[in-house]
Amino acid sequence: MILTQLGRAFGRPLIPRRSLSLVLARASSSSSGSKPDVAKRPPFEDKHPFKLIRAPNTTWAIGDGLSATPLGEEWNAEGEQGWKSWEMSQTPTSDIYKMLSSAIIPRPIAFVSTLSAENSPNLAPFRYGVAYDPPVVSISFTLSPGRPKDTRDNILATREFVVNLISEPYVEAANATSVEAPSDVSEWEVSGLSQEPSLHVKPARVKESAVSLECELFNFQDIFPDGATTPSTTLVLSRVKCAHVRHSVLQSDGLRIDPSKLRVVSRLGGLTYARVGEGFNLKRPAWNDVKQALEDRRSGEA
């Protein structure tokens, strides 16, 4: 895909369609091996329109907490299985990667195009929002004059906080905490969610959350509009000290998280949330295959 986009930028494909198909076929084969379940997967649907549907629980009210729906009851029962906790200082980086990369989803990806000091062009896809060695997650706050962000101010003052992922069974409760309430009103009471003591930081984690990351402030950057003296945005980088993951959402290896069980939600524009519904595998093409495809193209042009 990267090579195809680069080719378009220069007005012609860098790799012939047949050679590129061979590269991707080899990559796919290498990624999945000869597993029979891959061939049984449904095909990719070109016409799969985005559609708006009802929220998971349209009767949720302030303070209700976890939804009193079949999904909420199932989620509550699965919580009885407990959590697996990782001490980041005692966990191999490879295991941290497997856990965090499958927990913090969906992450946006984007092409980043750059020039070297020698004006050599480069194009590569990157995801953002999480690092693994050391484990760091980022949060950003949009600031408005006269309307302080309590979360930002608390983080900068105490340097401790917990990142709790949001899943479908309590998304309404999570959304309720976005209310601009007076500082003496507890969003915990507004949401109806439960506090669970953390191990290494003072703030409690959300018991209903399938993944909670105990964090300490690593660094922050205030961002100022041109000519302004007050920031409009604050970017916070947080060092993950300990991670808690429900046993019920872990895959059989005990490290990766099953997205079909995590049921995490994300934000789109405006008031719209989204759920993770489908996925597909793409393996990076091996350089030897790409090299051969480039040589085939060049020899054909000679």
N, C-alpha and C positions, 0 to 999 in steps of 0.2 A: 504493500500500500504506500509506503514511504517513497519507494522508487518510482511508482506510477505517478505520484503527486509531483515529484521532482521533474519527471519527464514532461509533464504538462506545463510546468513552469518554463521549460526550455523549448516548448512547442512541439515536442515529439517524445514518445515513450523511450526510456532508457533501456528497457528490456523488452524483446518481442513478446507478444501475448502468449505464444506457445511456451517459450522459455520461462516466463514468469509463472505460468500455470504449473510448470514442472517444479519450480522452486517451492511454490506454496503447497503443492501436493506432497512433496518430500517432507516439508516442515510439518504438515498435518499428520503424515504417516509417522514421523518421528515423535510427535506429541502424543498420539493416541496408541501407537503400536498397532497391534492387530486385535485390539479389544472389540468383541462383537457388539457391545452396547452402543458404540459410536455409530455404526451403520444403522442402528435401529432408532436413532434419534430423529425427531421430526425435522423436516427441511426448514431452512431459513425462509420466512415469508416476506417477500418483497413488499407486498401490500398489507402492512400491519399498522393501521392508523392509530394515532394517539386518541384516546377518548377519555372524557371526564365521567367518573362514576360517583356514587354516593360515598360519604365517609364511612368508616367501619361501624360506628355506632352513632346514629343520628339522634338518639334519645339521651346521650350523655349530658349530665348536669354538673355544675360546679361542685367540686368536692367528692365526686363519685369514684375517683381513682381508676383502677383497672376496670375495663369494660365488663359489665355483667352480660356477656354474650357467650355463646358456645366457645368461640375462640378465646375469650378472656378466661373462661373457666378452665379450658385446657392449658392455657399459659400458666395460670395459677398453680395447677396440679403439677406441671412440669418443674416449677420452681422448687418443689419439695426435694428434687434430686440434688439440690445444692449447686455450688460453684467450684470450679477449678481456679486456683490462684497462682499467678506467676510472679515471683520476685525478680524484677528485671535485672538486678545486679548478679543474680545467680542463674540466669537463663541464657543459653547460647544464642548468639545473634541470629543464627539460621532459624531457631524456633520462634524468636521474637518476630522475625519477618513473616513466617507462615501464619502466626496468630493474628498480628496486626493487619496484614494485607488482606486477610479474609474477614476481618471484623469491621474495619472502617470502610464500608462500601455504601453505595456506589461512589467512586471517586472520579471526578471529571478528568479527562485526558485531553491534551491539546498538542498540536504540532508547535515546536519551537524552532524558528529559523534564525540562524546566526551566521556571521562572517568571522573568520579567523583574522588575526593581525595581518596575515598575508592575503586577505580577501578571498579565502577559500570558502565556498558556501557549505553550510551544513543544515540538515533538517532531521529532526528526531521527535518522536512522541514522548510526552512526559505526563505522568499523573502527579497530583500534588495534594498536600494536606497531611502527610505522614512521612517520618523518617524512622530508620530501624537501628542504626548504630551511631550514637545512642538513640533509643526510642524517643521520638519527639513528635508531638501533634501540634497543629496550629489552629488558632481561633482568631477571628477578626471581629471588631466592634465598630459599627457606624455610630458616630456621635452627633448629637444635636445640641445646639446652645440651650442652656437652661434645663436640659433633660438628661441628668447623669445616668450612666450605665452602672447599676449597682454591681453587676458581675465583674465588670472591668475594674472598678474601684476596689472591690474586695480582693481580687487577684493581686493587684499591685500592692495592696496594703499588707496582705498576709502571706502571699506567695504560695498558697495551697488551694487546690480545688480538685474536683472529680468530674471527668467527662463520662456521661452515661448515654449510651446509644438508645435511640427511640425506635420502638417496634410497633406494629399495627395495633396490638391489643390495648395500648394506652396512649395512642397518638392524640386523642382528644384531650386527655389530661395534660400531656406535654404542651399542647397548643395553648391551653388555659394559662400556663405560667408565663406566656408572653405578654400578659396584661401589664399595663403601666400602673401598678398599684403603689400606694404610699409605702415608704420604707419600713413602717411598723407593721405591715401586713405580710404574713408568711405565704409565699407561693406554694409551699408544701401543703398548707391547708386548702388553698385554692384548688390544687390538683387532686388532693386526696391520695397521693402516692405515699409509699412507706419509706422511712429512713432506716438505713442499715449502716452500722458503724464501720468506718474505714480502718485499715490497719496502720497506715503510715501518715495520714493527714487528718486534720481535725474535721473538715466538712464530711457529712455523711454521704454515702452513695445511695442511688435509687434502687431499692430492693427489687422492684419489678423489672429493672433493666437486665437484659441478657448479657451485656458487656459493660463493665465499668472500669475506667482507667484512673487510678489515683495519680495526681500530677503535682509537680512543683514548678514554679515559674523558672524558665530557663533564660528567657530574654523577651523584651518587648520593644516595639518601635511605634512611636506616634507619627502619623502622617499628616502633613499640613497642606491645605490648598495654597496655591500661589499667592504670596503676599499676606497670608493669614498668620496670626499669632497664636491661634488655638487650633488643636488638631481636629480633623474631621473623621479620622479612623485610627484605631489602634490594632496593630498586629501582635498577637501574643504567641510565643513559642513555649511549649510546656514539655518538661521532661517527665516521661512516664516512669513512676517508681514501682507500681504494682498493678497488675491487671486481674480482674475477676470475670470469669466467663461461665455461664450456666453449663452444666454437664449436658443438659438436654439439647443444646444447639451444636455441640462439638461433633466433628466427623470421627470416624473410627480410629484415626491416628492420634486422637487426643490433642491435636495442635490446631488444625484448620477448623474453620467454622462453616457450617452448612447454611448457605443463604436461604434455602427453602424453609429452614427452621428458625433462622434469625428474624426473618420477616421485617427487616429494617425499612424505614421510610426515609425519603429525602425531600428537599424543597425545590420547587421550580419557581417560576416567576409569580408575583402577586400573592394570592392566597392558596395557591395550588401545591399540594403534596403529591408524591409519587411513590409507588411500590416497586420492588424488584420482581419482575415476572419471568423473564427469559434470559438465558445466557448462552454464549457459544465460545469455543476455544480457538485461539489463534496463536500459533507458536512462532517465535522469531525465526526468519529464514537463516539457515546456516551460511556463513560466509563462503565456504567452498562451493555451495550450490549457486550462490549469487555470482561468484567469480566465474564459474563455468558458463553461466547464462550470459554474462557480459562478453566473455571470450567468443561464444557462439555468435553473438550479435556483431561483434567487431569483425570477425572472420567473414561473415556474410556480407558486410559492407565493403570489404576489400576488393 
